[in-house]
Amino acid sequence: MGENFPSLDALKQRVDQELARLTPEQVQTRTTYGSIFEALLQTAFHRAA
C-alpha cells in the first residue's frame, strides 16, 4: 500500500531518495523529474477523491 506524508516537503524528500537510487540514465529514459512528481501528485489526489 502507498505511503502517507505529513507534508509536501516530506513527499519531496521521499521522491529525492527514490531518484537517488537510480542512475541519471535510468531517470532520463523514464521521464523528467517534473513529470514524475506530477504523476505522484495526480495519483495522490485521485486516491483522496
Backbone as CSV, one residue per row, in Angstrom:
resi,resn,N_x,N_y,N_z,CA_x,CA_y,CA_z,C_x,C_y,C_z
1,MET,0.846,-1.179,0.000,0.000,0.000,0.000,0.884,1.232,0.000
2,GLY,0.363,2.352,-0.414,1.116,3.589,-0.512,1.437,4.201,0.834
3,GLU,2.290,5.188,0.782,2.677,5.911,1.991,1.901,7.212,2.081
4,ASN,1.642,7.650,3.295,1.072,8.971,3.537,2.183,9.857,4.076
5,PHE,2.228,11.087,3.610,3.280,12.015,4.014,2.672,13.180,4.772
6,PRO,3.328,13.598,5.847,2.780,14.672,6.666,2.848,16.045,5.997
7,SER,3.693,16.169,4.970,3.823,17.465,4.297,4.337,17.264,2.881
8,LEU,4.231,18.289,2.081,4.758,18.250,0.728,6.270,18.101,0.757
9,ASP,6.924,18.747,1.699,8.378,18.615,1.828,8.788,17.173,2.113
10,ALA,8.024,16.483,2.947,8.331,15.081,3.241,8.179,14.226,1.988
11,LEU,7.166,14.513,1.195,6.980,13.799,-0.071,8.143,14.067,-1.019
12,LYS,8.548,15.325,-1.112,9.677,15.674,-1.987,10.945,14.953,-1.551
13,GLN,11.169,14.868,-0.246,12.352,14.165,0.256,12.312,12.696,-0.131
14,ARG,11.138,12.096,-0.037,10.997,10.683,-0.396,11.244,10.476,-1.892
15,VAL,10.716,11.363,-2.714,10.948,11.278,-4.153,12.441,11.412,-4.434
16,ASP,13.087,12.356,-3.781,14.537,12.532,-3.959,15.298,11.266,-3.570
17,GLN,14.876,10.611,-2.482,15.536,9.367,-2.061,15.394,8.290,-3.130
18,GLU,14.209,8.169,-3.674,13.976,7.144,-4.686,14.749,7.459,-5.964
19,LEU,14.778,8.721,-6.354,15.509,9.102,-7.555,17.011,8.911,-7.377
20,ALA,17.493,9.086,-6.155,18.926,8.908,-5.889,19.363,7.459,-6.098
21,ARG,18.428,6.547,-5.999,18.732,5.135,-6.201,18.920,4.797,-7.685
22,LEU,18.433,5.663,-8.561,18.527,5.436,-9.996,19.733,6.169,-10.569
23,THR,20.280,5.633,-11.623,21.344,6.344,-12.331,20.703,7.451,-13.155
24,PRO,21.463,8.481,-13.525,20.898,9.547,-14.365,20.292,9.001,-15.665
25,GLU,20.916,7.982,-16.224,20.396,7.400,-17.462,19.036,6.738,-17.237
26,GLN,18.878,6.081,-16.094,17.598,5.446,-15.794,16.495,6.489,-15.624
27,VAL,16.816,7.574,-14.939,15.831,8.636,-14.747,15.468,9.263,-16.088
28,GLN,16.474,9.542,-16.891,16.259,10.192,-18.180,15.419,9.328,-19.102
29,THR,15.630,8.032,-19.112,14.883,7.173,-20.010,13.441,6.991,-19.580
30,ARG,13.167,7.196,-18.336,11.792,7.020,-17.873,10.964,8.277,-18.074
31,THR,11.431,9.393,-17.556,10.706,10.656,-17.695,11.471,11.745,-16.954
32,THR,11.002,12.959,-17.041,11.647,14.055,-16.331,11.173,14.084,-14.880
33,TYR,11.949,14.721,-14.030,11.598,14.826,-12.609,10.223,15.465,-12.434
34,GLY,9.972,16.527,-13.170,8.677,17.204,-13.065,7.517,16.295,-13.396
35,SER,7.684,15.474,-14.403,6.624,14.548,-14.792,6.411,13.482,-13.735
36,ILE,7.504,13.009,-13.144,7.389,12.020,-12.072,6.622,12.621,-10.901
37,PHE,7.003,13.815,-10.511,6.362,14.470,-9.371,4.885,14.731,-9.675
38,GLU,4.585,15.189,-10.880,3.194,15.440,-11.274,2.376,14.151,-11.218
39,ALA,2.931,13.057,-11.693,2.232,11.772,-11.659,1.963,11.329,-10.224
40,LEU,2.936,11.527,-9.346,2.735,11.181,-7.939,1.612,12.008,-7.319
41,LEU,1.598,13.296,-7.617,0.546,14.161,-7.075,-0.823,13.780,-7.625
42,GLN,-0.911,13.503,-8.915,-2.177,13.103,-9.516,-2.699,11.815,-8.877
43,THR,-1.795,10.879,-8.658,-2.190,9.623,-8.015,-2.722,9.881,-6.614
44,ALA,-2.027,10.730,-5.889,-2.441,11.047,-4.518,-3.807,11.715,-4.511
45,PHE,-4.050,12.648,-5.418,-5.331,13.352,-5.439,-6.473,12.445,-5.899
46,HIS,-6.189,11.531,-6.810,-7.242,10.612,-7.261,-7.629,9.635,-6.158
47,ARG,-6.674,9.224,-5.343,-6.967,8.316,-4.235,-7.777,9.018,-3.158
48,ALA,-7.512,10.318,-2.980,-8.200,11.080,-1.929,-9.633,11.393,-2.322
49,ALA,-9.930,11.405,-3.608,-11.277,11.781,-4.084,-12.286,10.677,-3.890
